[in-house]
């Protein structure tokens, strides 16, 4: 099959990460893959690095006629069997471009990555032929919002498990930060947005340090909350224990360096960061929201706490930091869980089966 992905977002997060993994996973199965992005998009850069054909089209708004015309030409030039859209703007623009091709158009699939209320049923029930949900939670929500159940398929996000393998050096983050090798290191990897709950973690840290004073915390990622988080760290006097690492490309190195992963998110369709942590054999602390309980099995692969509850979060941190054997057992269970359900191969197989069911191969 010839599959063209479209993405109007310029940033990098779980949504773009999944799209790149789909491109790679489907290519490995013999399909022809390409992506159309906005100029300057991080997905565009990383897709090129991975050897994919990348088209760039400015997408200035939902009624950008020039963009629709260019997208129509790209769909035709690529001879797409499938157009898979990802964000609202590219769904509207690329979806309209594909519809204008009439009977010769590709099948249109929209992937829903978010656990937010939908703002336009048109882009779920009219423009696409089918909607993919990245978790069972998202699939249930879409059905409750009026999207026809028969037009929804849950295909959970998958990652390249082979990438997440421990190296003999055990990760270099402690050496980078000048910390002793036996330092307890707790970390999170996420875009620095308010809904990711970094402020809740900061509020929990003083209680953790009261019992485990040598513990260090790392926040990997960048985003709109960076300055406010830095100011809050200084205000709490935590600059010697909390490290803002910025955007990191060495995710495996960061994860391998950790003793415990934590992300007290307020909202999460599934949680790719939890999958990545589990693939490294890390237990995780998350929140009882949206699709997170599908990835973190409470009491088995990690712990779940209520969102926005720094006291419960502190208690969970203390519980696992004080029990190394339990952490290790949870990490082993987490690795086994993601191996069954969240590999890139499983995701690619699920997407290919859906495309074929829609008749994309002719």
C-alpha positions as a LaTeX table, in Angstrom:
\begin{tabular}{lrrr}
\hline
Residue & $x$ (\AA) & $y$ (\AA) & $z$ (\AA) \\
\hline
Unk1 & 0.00 & 0.00 & 0.00 \\
Unk2 & 0.98 & 3.62 & $-0.49$ \\
Unk3 & 0.24 & 5.59 & 2.68 \\
Unk4 & 0.54 & 9.35 & 3.09 \\
Unk5 & 0.43 & 10.83 & 6.60 \\
Unk6 & $-0.42$ & 14.49 & 7.19 \\
Unk7 & 0.40 & 16.54 & 10.29 \\
Unk8 & $-0.08$ & 20.28 & 10.79 \\
Unk9 & 1.57 & 20.40 & 14.23 \\
Unk10 & 5.10 & 21.81 & 14.23 \\
Unk11 & 6.06 & 20.52 & 17.68 \\
Unk12 & 7.24 & 17.19 & 18.98 \\
Unk13 & 5.36 & 15.02 & 21.45 \\
Unk14 & 3.63 & 11.69 & 21.74 \\
Unk15 & 1.46 & 12.37 & 18.68 \\
Unk16 & 4.38 & 13.04 & 16.37 \\
Unk17 & 6.39 & 10.22 & 17.93 \\
Unk18 & 3.61 & 7.75 & 17.15 \\
Unk19 & 3.35 & 9.01 & 13.57 \\
Unk20 & 7.07 & 8.50 & 12.99 \\
Unk21 & 6.88 & 5.02 & 14.50 \\
Unk22 & 3.98 & 4.18 & 12.19 \\
Unk23 & 6.01 & 5.32 & 9.21 \\
Unk24 & 8.94 & 3.14 & 10.23 \\
Unk25 & 6.84 & 0.14 & 11.22 \\
Unk26 & 4.77 & 0.13 & 8.05 \\
Unk27 & 7.85 & 0.61 & 5.84 \\
Unk28 & 9.41 & $-2.47$ & 7.45 \\
Unk29 & 6.33 & $-4.41$ & 6.29 \\
Unk30 & 6.95 & $-3.35$ & 2.67 \\
Unk31 & 4.54 & $-0.42$ & 2.34 \\
Unk32 & 5.44 & 2.87 & 0.65 \\
Unk33 & 5.28 & 5.71 & 3.18 \\
Unk34 & 5.46 & 9.50 & 2.99 \\
Unk35 & 4.47 & 12.43 & 5.18 \\
Unk36 & 3.31 & 15.99 & 4.53 \\
Unk37 & 4.03 & 18.58 & 7.23 \\
Unk38 & 4.29 & 22.31 & 7.67 \\
Unk39 & 7.69 & 23.92 & 6.98 \\
Unk40 & 9.90 & 23.80 & 10.07 \\
Unk41 & 7.99 & 20.95 & 11.73 \\
Unk42 & 10.05 & 18.66 & 13.93 \\
Unk43 & 8.32 & 15.64 & 12.43 \\
Unk44 & 9.51 & 16.78 & 9.00 \\
Unk45 & 13.11 & 16.89 & 10.24 \\
Unk46 & 13.01 & 13.50 & 11.93 \\
Unk47 & 11.18 & 11.81 & 9.06 \\
Unk48 & 13.86 & 13.01 & 6.65 \\
Unk49 & 16.56 & 11.71 & 9.00 \\
Unk50 & 14.82 & 8.32 & 8.87 \\
Unk51 & 14.86 & 8.35 & 5.07 \\
Unk52 & 11.24 & 9.15 & 4.26 \\
Unk53 & 9.83 & 11.24 & 1.45 \\
Unk54 & 8.68 & 14.49 & 3.10 \\
Unk55 & 6.43 & 17.12 & 1.50 \\
Unk56 & 6.03 & 20.55 & 3.08 \\
Unk57 & 2.91 & 22.68 & 2.78 \\
Unk58 & 2.07 & 25.80 & 4.83 \\
Unk59 & $-1.34$ & 25.24 & 6.45 \\
Unk60 & $-2.54$ & 28.66 & 7.51 \\
Unk61 & $-6.12$ & 27.85 & 8.43 \\
Unk62 & $-9.03$ & 25.51 & 7.89 \\
Unk63 & $-10.05$ & 27.30 & 4.67 \\
Unk64 & $-6.59$ & 27.72 & 3.15 \\
Unk65 & $-7.47$ & 27.14 & $-0.51$ \\
Unk66 & $-3.83$ & 27.25 & $-1.63$ \\
Unk67 & $-2.97$ & 24.52 & 0.85 \\
Unk68 & $-5.90$ & 22.38 & $-0.30$ \\
Unk69 & $-4.72$ & 22.70 & $-3.91$ \\
Unk70 & $-1.14$ & 21.78 & $-3.03$ \\
Unk71 & $-2.24$ & 18.86 & $-0.85$ \\
Unk72 & $-4.43$ & 17.57 & $-3.67$ \\
Unk73 & $-1.43$ & 17.60 & $-6.01$ \\
Unk74 & 0.74 & 15.79 & $-3.46$ \\
Unk75 & $-1.88$ & 13.10 & $-2.90$ \\
Unk76 & $-2.07$ & 12.60 & $-6.66$ \\
Unk77 & 1.70 & 12.63 & $-7.24$ \\
Unk78 & 2.25 & 10.11 & $-4.45$ \\
Unk79 & $-0.67$ & 7.96 & $-5.68$ \\
Unk80 & $-1.81$ & 7.45 & $-2.11$ \\
Unk81 & $-4.03$ & 4.50 & $-1.27$ \\
Unk82 & $-4.48$ & 5.91 & 2.24 \\
Unk83 & $-4.39$ & 9.44 & 3.64 \\
Unk84 & $-3.92$ & 9.27 & 7.41 \\
Unk85 & $-4.49$ & 12.66 & 9.10 \\
Unk86 & $-3.57$ & 13.57 & 12.66 \\
Unk87 & $-4.49$ & 17.11 & 13.75 \\
Unk88 & $-7.60$ & 19.20 & 13.23 \\
Unk89 & $-6.16$ & 21.56 & 10.63 \\
Unk90 & $-4.52$ & 18.97 & 8.42 \\
Unk91 & $-7.61$ & 16.76 & 8.68 \\
Unk92 & $-9.74$ & 19.59 & 7.32 \\
Unk93 & $-7.30$ & 20.63 & 4.58 \\
Unk94 & $-5.96$ & 17.25 & 3.46 \\
Unk95 & $-9.35$ & 15.63 & 3.96 \\
Unk96 & $-11.00$ & 18.16 & 1.66 \\
Unk97 & $-8.16$ & 17.79 & $-0.85$ \\
Unk98 & $-8.67$ & 14.02 & $-0.92$ \\
Unk99 & $-12.45$ & 14.31 & $-1.19$ \\
Unk100 & $-12.04$ & 16.58 & $-4.21$ \\
Unk101 & $-10.41$ & 13.71 & $-6.09$ \\
Unk102 & $-13.79$ & 12.01 & $-6.29$ \\
Unk103 & $-14.01$ & 8.29 & $-6.98$ \\
Unk104 & $-10.24$ & 7.93 & $-7.36$ \\
Unk105 & $-9.49$ & 9.32 & $-3.93$ \\
Unk106 & $-7.57$ & 7.45 & $-1.21$ \\
Unk107 & $-9.24$ & 6.08 & 1.89 \\
Unk108 & $-9.15$ & 8.76 & 4.59 \\
Unk109 & $-8.29$ & 7.74 & 8.15 \\
Unk110 & $-8.07$ & 10.18 & 11.05 \\
Unk111 & $-6.07$ & 9.25 & 14.13 \\
Unk112 & $-7.33$ & 10.70 & 17.41 \\
Unk113 & $-4.39$ & 11.17 & 19.79 \\
Unk114 & $-5.98$ & 13.32 & 22.51 \\
Unk115 & $-8.19$ & 12.81 & 25.54 \\
Unk116 & $-9.94$ & 16.14 & 25.00 \\
Unk117 & $-13.52$ & 16.88 & 23.92 \\
Unk118 & $-13.81$ & 17.01 & 20.15 \\
Unk119 & $-14.72$ & 20.39 & 18.69 \\
Unk120 & $-16.00$ & 19.30 & 15.26 \\
Unk121 & $-17.91$ & 16.10 & 14.54 \\
Unk122 & $-17.50$ & 16.93 & 10.85 \\
Unk123 & $-13.81$ & 15.98 & 11.01 \\
Unk124 & $-14.65$ & 12.63 & 12.61 \\
Unk125 & $-17.98$ & 11.55 & 11.13 \\
Unk126 & $-17.99$ & 13.14 & 7.65 \\
Unk127 & $-14.52$ & 13.83 & 6.25 \\
Unk128 & $-12.75$ & 10.56 & 7.16 \\
Unk129 & $-13.81$ & 7.05 & 6.24 \\
Unk130 & $-12.64$ & 5.77 & 9.62 \\
Unk131 & $-11.19$ & 7.02 & 12.91 \\
Unk132 & $-8.34$ & 5.38 & 14.80 \\
Unk133 & $-8.17$ & 5.87 & 18.56 \\
Unk134 & $-4.81$ & 5.50 & 20.29 \\
Unk135 & $-6.40$ & 3.85 & 23.33 \\
Unk136 & $-9.61$ & 2.09 & 24.33 \\
Unk137 & $-10.45$ & 5.11 & 26.50 \\
Unk138 & $-10.34$ & 7.43 & 23.46 \\
Unk139 & $-12.44$ & 4.98 & 21.43 \\
Unk140 & $-15.12$ & 4.93 & 24.14 \\
Unk141 & $-15.12$ & 8.70 & 24.36 \\
Unk142 & $-15.52$ & 9.14 & 20.59 \\
Unk143 & $-18.50$ & 6.77 & 20.60 \\
Unk144 & $-20.05$ & 8.69 & 23.50 \\
Unk145 & $-19.57$ & 11.94 & 21.54 \\
Unk146 & $-21.64$ & 10.61 & 18.65 \\
Unk147 & $-19.02$ & 9.20 & 16.28 \\
Unk148 & $-20.50$ & 5.95 & 14.88 \\
Unk149 & $-19.05$ & 2.97 & 16.73 \\
Unk150 & $-18.57$ & 1.02 & 13.51 \\
Unk151 & $-16.34$ & 3.84 & 12.28 \\
Unk152 & $-13.88$ & 3.65 & 15.20 \\
Unk153 & $-11.00$ & 1.24 & 15.78 \\
Unk154 & $-8.61$ & 1.34 & 18.74 \\
Unk155 & $-5.00$ & 0.70 & 17.71 \\
Unk156 & $-2.84$ & 1.40 & 20.77 \\
Unk157 & 0.39 & 3.30 & 20.29 \\
Unk158 & 3.46 & 1.12 & 19.94 \\
Unk159 & 7.18 & 1.80 & 20.15 \\
Unk160 & 10.36 & 0.14 & 18.88 \\
Unk161 & 11.10 & $-2.13$ & 21.82 \\
Unk162 & 14.51 & $-3.03$ & 20.37 \\
Unk163 & 15.59 & 0.56 & 20.90 \\
Unk164 & 14.99 & 0.32 & 24.63 \\
Unk165 & 17.79 & $-1.95$ & 25.71 \\
Unk166 & 20.06 & $-1.45$ & 28.68 \\
Unk167 & 23.72 & $-0.72$ & 27.97 \\
Unk168 & 26.58 & $-1.95$ & 30.14 \\
Unk169 & 27.36 & 1.53 & 31.52 \\
Unk170 & 23.93 & 1.81 & 33.13 \\
Unk171 & 23.19 & 5.25 & 31.69 \\
Unk172 & 25.33 & 8.37 & 32.01 \\
Unk173 & 23.00 & 10.91 & 33.58 \\
Unk174 & 24.51 & 10.73 & 37.06 \\
Unk175 & 27.99 & 11.35 & 35.65 \\
Unk176 & 26.64 & 14.23 & 33.55 \\
Unk177 & 25.12 & 15.83 & 36.64 \\
Unk178 & 28.14 & 15.10 & 38.83 \\
Unk179 & 26.19 & 12.79 & 41.15 \\
Unk180 & 27.43 & 9.70 & 43.00 \\
Unk181 & 26.51 & 6.45 & 41.23 \\
Unk182 & 24.30 & 5.33 & 44.14 \\
Unk183 & 22.12 & 8.47 & 44.01 \\
Unk184 & 18.40 & 7.75 & 43.87 \\
Unk185 & 17.24 & 9.34 & 40.63 \\
Unk186 & 13.57 & 10.00 & 39.83 \\
Unk187 & 12.62 & 11.42 & 36.47 \\
Unk188 & 10.00 & 12.36 & 33.97 \\
Unk189 & 10.12 & 12.88 & 30.20 \\
Unk190 & 7.35 & 15.09 & 28.85 \\
Unk191 & 6.68 & 18.39 & 27.17 \\
Unk192 & 6.58 & 21.11 & 29.82 \\
Unk193 & 2.87 & 21.86 & 29.68 \\
Unk194 & 0.64 & 22.59 & 32.64 \\
Unk195 & $-1.50$ & 19.48 & 32.10 \\
Unk196 & 1.52 & 17.19 & 32.48 \\
Unk197 & 1.53 & 17.89 & 36.23 \\
Unk198 & 5.13 & 18.96 & 36.75 \\
Unk199 & 3.98 & 21.52 & 39.33 \\
Unk200 & 2.26 & 18.74 & 41.30 \\
Unk201 & 5.52 & 16.82 & 41.36 \\
Unk202 & 7.41 & 19.87 & 42.59 \\
Unk203 & 4.89 & 20.23 & 45.41 \\
Unk204 & 5.49 & 16.59 & 46.43 \\
Unk205 & 9.28 & 16.75 & 46.39 \\
Unk206 & 9.88 & 18.42 & 49.81 \\
Unk207 & 8.08 & 15.54 & 51.58 \\
Unk208 & 10.20 & 13.03 & 49.66 \\
Unk209 & 13.44 & 14.85 & 50.50 \\
Unk210 & 12.49 & 14.90 & 54.19 \\
Unk211 & 12.82 & 11.10 & 54.19 \\
Unk212 & 15.28 & 10.56 & 51.32 \\
Unk213 & 17.35 & 13.76 & 51.37 \\
Unk214 & 19.90 & 12.63 & 48.76 \\
Unk215 & 17.30 & 11.96 & 46.06 \\
Unk216 & 17.54 & 13.92 & 42.80 \\
Unk217 & 14.79 & 14.62 & 40.25 \\
Unk218 & 15.16 & 15.29 & 36.53 \\
Unk219 & 12.65 & 16.83 & 34.11 \\
Unk220 & 13.49 & 16.08 & 30.47 \\
Unk221 & 11.61 & 18.12 & 27.88 \\
Unk222 & 10.91 & 21.69 & 26.88 \\
Unk223 & 7.74 & 23.67 & 26.46 \\
Unk224 & 5.69 & 26.70 & 27.51 \\
Unk225 & 6.00 & 26.04 & 31.25 \\
Unk226 & 9.80 & 26.01 & 31.30 \\
Unk227 & 10.30 & 29.49 & 32.75 \\
Unk228 & 7.54 & 29.17 & 35.35 \\
Unk229 & 8.84 & 25.79 & 36.49 \\
Unk230 & 12.37 & 27.16 & 36.79 \\
Unk231 & 11.02 & 30.03 & 38.88 \\
Unk232 & 9.05 & 27.64 & 41.10 \\
Unk233 & 12.10 & 25.41 & 41.62 \\
Unk234 & 14.08 & 28.45 & 42.76 \\
Unk235 & 11.23 & 29.63 & 44.99 \\
Unk236 & 11.09 & 26.25 & 46.73 \\
Unk237 & 14.86 & 26.14 & 47.11 \\
Unk238 & 15.08 & 22.92 & 45.09 \\
Unk239 & 17.71 & 23.98 & 42.56 \\
Unk240 & 20.24 & 21.54 & 44.06 \\
Unk241 & 17.84 & 18.59 & 43.75 \\
Unk242 & 15.69 & 19.24 & 40.64 \\
Unk243 & 17.37 & 19.42 & 37.24 \\
Unk244 & 15.71 & 20.78 & 34.08 \\
Unk245 & 17.42 & 18.86 & 31.28 \\
Unk246 & 15.70 & 20.46 & 28.30 \\
Unk247 & 14.68 & 18.54 & 25.19 \\
Unk248 & 16.70 & 15.31 & 24.96 \\
Unk249 & 17.29 & 13.03 & 22.01 \\
Unk250 & 19.00 & 10.42 & 24.26 \\
Unk251 & 15.77 & 9.18 & 25.83 \\
Unk252 & 17.16 & 5.68 & 26.39 \\
Unk253 & 20.15 & 7.07 & 28.27 \\
Unk254 & 17.89 & 9.20 & 30.49 \\
Unk255 & 15.50 & 6.33 & 31.24 \\
Unk256 & 18.28 & 3.84 & 31.93 \\
Unk257 & 19.72 & 6.23 & 34.49 \\
Unk258 & 16.48 & 6.38 & 36.52 \\
Unk259 & 15.33 & 4.35 & 39.50 \\
Unk260 & 11.71 & 5.43 & 39.07 \\
Unk261 & 9.63 & 7.18 & 36.42 \\
Unk262 & 6.85 & 9.59 & 37.39 \\
Unk263 & 4.40 & 11.68 & 35.38 \\
Unk264 & 1.40 & 13.07 & 37.32 \\
Unk265 & $-0.48$ & 14.07 & 34.18 \\
Unk266 & $-3.93$ & 15.64 & 34.36 \\
Unk267 & $-4.96$ & 14.29 & 30.98 \\
Unk268 & $-3.50$ & 11.59 & 28.76 \\
Unk269 & $-4.99$ & 9.65 & 25.88 \\
Unk270 & $-2.60$ & 6.77 & 26.58 \\
Unk271 & 0.89 & 7.90 & 27.58 \\
Unk272 & 3.81 & 7.05 & 25.30 \\
Unk273 & 6.25 & 8.14 & 28.01 \\
Unk274 & 4.90 & 5.43 & 30.32 \\
Unk275 & 5.34 & 2.85 & 27.55 \\
Unk276 & 8.94 & 3.94 & 26.98 \\
Unk277 & 9.72 & 3.77 & 30.69 \\
Unk278 & 8.19 & 0.30 & 30.96 \\
Unk279 & 10.22 & $-0.85$ & 27.95 \\
Unk280 & 13.34 & $-0.01$ & 29.98 \\
Unk281 & 12.04 & $-2.08$ & 32.88 \\
Unk282 & 11.12 & 0.94 & 34.99 \\
Unk283 & 8.19 & 1.06 & 37.39 \\
Unk284 & 6.10 & 4.19 & 36.98 \\
Unk285 & 3.85 & 6.43 & 39.02 \\
Unk286 & 0.99 & 7.94 & 37.03 \\
Unk287 & $-2.51$ & 9.24 & 37.55 \\
Unk288 & $-5.96$ & 7.68 & 37.40 \\
Unk289 & $-6.98$ & 9.55 & 34.26 \\
Unk290 & $-8.09$ & 8.66 & 30.74 \\
Unk291 & $-5.96$ & 5.93 & 29.13 \\
Unk292 & $-3.16$ & 5.82 & 31.71 \\
Unk293 & $-4.61$ & 2.77 & 33.57 \\
Unk294 & $-4.32$ & 0.82 & 30.30 \\
Unk295 & $-0.53$ & 1.21 & 30.45 \\
Unk296 & 0.14 & 1.27 & 34.21 \\
Unk297 & $-1.45$ & $-1.69$ & 35.97 \\
Unk298 & $-1.94$ & $-0.29$ & 39.47 \\
Unk299 & 0.01 & $-2.27$ & 42.05 \\
Unk300 & 1.57 & $-4.51$ & 39.37 \\
Unk301 & 3.65 & $-2.36$ & 37.01 \\
Unk302 & 3.50 & 0.86 & 39.03 \\
Unk303 & 1.18 & 2.99 & 41.11 \\
Unk304 & $-1.72$ & 5.26 & 40.19 \\
Unk305 & $-2.73$ & 8.31 & 42.21 \\
Unk306 & $-5.50$ & 10.88 & 41.79 \\
Unk307 & $-4.57$ & 13.81 & 39.54 \\
Unk308 & $-3.59$ & 17.14 & 41.16 \\
Unk309 & $-3.00$ & 15.39 & 44.52 \\
Unk310 & 0.57 & 16.15 & 45.58 \\
Unk311 & 0.11 & 14.44 & 48.96 \\
Unk312 & $-0.93$ & 11.15 & 47.34 \\
Unk313 & 1.91 & 11.55 & 44.86 \\
Unk314 & 4.44 & 12.06 & 47.66 \\
Unk315 & 3.15 & 8.96 & 49.44 \\
Unk316 & 3.49 & 6.86 & 46.29 \\
Unk317 & 7.04 & 8.13 & 45.75 \\
Unk318 & 7.98 & 7.32 & 49.34 \\
Unk319 & 6.40 & 3.88 & 49.06 \\
Unk320 & 8.45 & 2.85 & 46.03 \\
Unk321 & 11.68 & 4.65 & 46.88 \\
Unk322 & 11.67 & 2.80 & 50.19 \\
Unk323 & 11.20 & $-0.64$ & 48.61 \\
Unk324 & 13.88 & $-1.45$ & 45.99 \\
Unk325 & 12.74 & $-5.08$ & 45.63 \\
Unk326 & 9.19 & $-4.01$ & 44.84 \\
Unk327 & 10.45 & $-1.48$ & 42.31 \\
Unk328 & 12.43 & $-4.18$ & 40.53 \\
Unk329 & 9.47 & $-6.58$ & 40.50 \\
Unk330 & 7.20 & $-3.88$ & 39.09 \\
Unk331 & 9.80 & $-3.03$ & 36.45 \\
Unk332 & 9.92 & $-6.65$ & 35.28 \\
Unk333 & 6.13 & $-6.79$ & 35.11 \\
Unk334 & 6.04 & $-3.50$ & 33.19 \\
Unk335 & 8.50 & $-4.81$ & 30.60 \\
Unk336 & 6.41 & $-7.94$ & 30.08 \\
Unk337 & 3.18 & $-5.92$ & 29.78 \\
Unk338 & 4.44 & $-3.54$ & 27.08 \\
Unk339 & 6.05 & $-6.42$ & 25.20 \\
Unk340 & 2.63 & $-7.98$ & 24.74 \\
Unk341 & 0.60 & $-4.91$ & 23.84 \\
Unk342 & 2.66 & $-1.88$ & 22.89 \\
Unk343 & 5.31 & $-2.85$ & 20.35 \\
Unk344 & 5.68 & $-1.01$ & 17.06 \\
Unk345 & 5.13 & $-4.27$ & 15.21 \\
Unk346 & 1.76 & $-4.81$ & 16.92 \\
Unk347 & 0.72 & $-1.24$ & 16.09 \\
Unk348 & 1.81 & $-1.54$ & 12.44 \\
Unk349 & $-0.05$ & $-4.83$ & 12.05 \\
Unk350 & $-3.19$ & $-3.26$ & 13.50 \\
Unk351 & $-3.01$ & $-0.28$ & 11.15 \\
Unk352 & $-2.33$ & $-2.46$ & 8.09 \\
Unk353 & $-5.31$ & $-4.67$ & 8.93 \\
Unk354 & $-7.55$ & $-1.60$ & 9.18 \\
Unk355 & $-6.33$ & $-0.16$ & 5.88 \\
Unk356 & $-6.99$ & $-3.46$ & 4.13 \\
Unk357 & $-10.43$ & $-3.70$ & 5.68 \\
Unk358 & $-11.22$ & $-0.29$ & 4.23 \\
Unk359 & $-10.20$ & $-1.51$ & 0.81 \\
Unk360 & $-7.11$ & 0.66 & 0.55 \\
Unk361 & $-5.20$ & $-1.94$ & $-1.44$ \\
Unk362 & $-7.80$ & $-1.80$ & $-4.19$ \\
\hline
\end{tabular}
